[in-house]
Amino acid sequence: MNNNSVKPAEGKLGILCIGLGAVSSTFITGVLMIRKGMGKPVGSITQMAKIRVGKGGNASYKHVSEIVPMPTLDDIAFGAWDILPDNAFESAMHAEVLKDRDIYPVKEELEAITPMRGIYDPDYVKAIDGTWTKDTSLTRWELMEQVREDIRKFKQEKGCSRVVVIWAASTEIYIPRDKQAHESLEALEAAMKADDRKHVAPSMCYAYAAMAEGAPFIMGAPNTCLDIPAMWQLAEKTGMPIAGKDFKTGQTMMKTVLSAAFRTRMLGVSGWFSTNILGNRDGLVLDVPENFKTKEVSKLGVIDTILKKDEYPDLYGDIFHKVRINYYPPRNDDKEGWDNIDIFGWMGYPMQIKVDFLCKDSILAAPLLLDLALLGDLALRAGKSGIQTWLSFYLKSPMHDDEHEPVHDLFQQNTMLKNAIREMGGYEADEEID
């Protein structure tokens, strides 16, 4: 029962990653290994999950690719930008996420993926010295035009019919939304041409370039980028889907599960202390206070919207919420997310919950990258443009416009995701969102 309004997934799909560090190299290596039958796409909804379509006696459970037309993993071509020159093999070895036995079988393919020069502004990423960069004297507009040229060249060389661009690079410093530069597309374009580096982040140049070239854009970090009216206007003007921001991997995934459980059971929360130790390049960048501020804003918003303190002031009206990230090199990509939650129950009696999540950040992020790229492409083929709220499931700080509140509850987000896929497949959405 396929819906004819979704175009078929014909030809090659190019996935262009901004950043070829631990996350991207783990993602690309994994897909190449899975294509060879040497791994399983664990954690990927598009590859592993079955979704119920139809009700009662007509119910059946189908993989996503049986509901809507999807590319296979063999249809994907990879490319990247980075501010360091390492190819995908060197990057995967350097990241030390995957074992040699899971990298070497695809060594030649990885070595062929060399990054295009990235946009580098040391004010935005203070902890990394970019050595493989576009000319730093160029204006933001000229840099954006160079990225457009990169996309055109990549499509031509790889023979791609479609491209998705996804940010998997470091967190930029926090820049607040600016009344002048960000409120309209004209204002943003003027700021880019005037080389207003204070208000136009490097990530905005990539986002603008991607949409201008007909590529959906996904923001995998908490940067101020897509979450401004200028970008929403550009997405509508170009008919491009956009989604963001910040891959929901370890600690925040647990928060969206636990918060939902507390609210469902009407258990109170008085305090939530979260700390992380992380040793990879992401941890190094987040060690700089201005970069951490961007991440903190993304992480702090989660529990407030799930717990609805205005509706339940007795339970959630006065939560002390603290988030910390500490750079700790010995752990490398093995992140430890530690939560102490002070809850209270019947008659206000206090209790505590401790969660110690010893996760591998890139192992959790890789399937999100795959799904977001494939579903961004699906949205494009289904004619969807603007903010794709149905992709909130994958993101810490889900995109929304000024009129709407984001949905953070993981289970409600899962329902939104399944319903969107059902509808694109010509089935009715049949689960309610509160």
Sequence and secondary structure as in RCSB ss.txt:
>XXXX:A:sequence
MNNNSVKPAEGKLGILCIGLGAVSSTFITGVLMIRKGMGKPVGSITQMAKIRVGKGGNASYKHVSEIVPMPTLDD
IAFGAWDILPDNAFESAMHAEVLKDRDIYPVKEELEAITPMRGIYDPDYVKAIDGTWTKDTSLTRWELMEQVRED
IRKFKQEKGCSRVVVIWAASTEIYIPRDKQAHESLEALEAAMKADDRKHVAPSMCYAYAAMAEGAPFIMGAPNTC
LDIPAMWQLAEKTGMPIAGKDFKTGQTMMKTVLSAAFRTRMLGVSGWFSTNILGNRDGLVLDVPENFKTKEVSKL
GVIDTILKKDEYPDLYGDIFHKVRINYYPPRNDDKEGWDNIDIFGWMGYPMQIKVDFLCKDSILAAPLLLDLALL
GDLALRAGKSGIQTWLSFYLKSPMHDDEHEPVHDLFQQNTMLKNAIREMGGYEADEEID
>XXXX:A:secstr
   TTS    SEEEEEEE  SHHHHHHHHHHHHHHTTSS  TT HHHH EEEES GGG EEEEHHHHS    GGG
EEEEEEESS   HHHHHHHHT S GGGTGGGHHHHHT   EEB   TTT TT   SSBS TTS HHHHHHHHHHH
HHHHHHHHTEEEEEEEE S         TTTSSSHHHHHHHHHTT TTTS HHHHHHHHHHHTT  EEE S  SS
SSSHHHHHHHHHHT EEEESSB  SHHHHHHHHHHHHHHHT EEEEEEEEEEE SHHHHHHTSHHHHHHHHHHHH
HHHHHHHTTTT HHHHTT EEEEEEEE GGGTTEEEEEEEEEEE GGG EEEEEEEEEEEHHHHHHHHHHHHHHH
HHHHHHTT  EE GGGGGGBSS    TT      HHHHHHHHHHHHHHHTT        
